[in-house]
Amino acid sequence: MVDALTIVSELLTNAVLHSGTTEIRLTVTRQDDFLRIEVDDGQEGSVRPKSANNNDQSGRGLAIVEGLVQENDGKWGVSDDGTTVWCLLPAPQEGS
């Protein structure tokens, strides 16, 4: 569950820092055996991981998301218009 919280934090931070909008929507749902996390900022554009060097203070958020999603055998992507970043993670089982 810690990975899901980190992903939510990174996606929301990216939306706040880069969208220029005042409305951001977080949606978390369970779909079958997956937890679906979506952050929608309503701003069309291109969303992709950047290469940050050791001196950069930001620019690693999507790379962190990508790594955590892959580590958990999940998937992530961006809506066709670039307004929503989403990921699917295996949902926690009851009692875990």
Secondary structure, DSSP 8 states (H G I E B T S, - for coil): -HHHHHHHHHHHHHHHHHH--S--EEEEEEETTEEEEEEE-------------TT-SS--HHHHHHHHHHHTT-EEEE-TTSSEEEEEEE---TT-
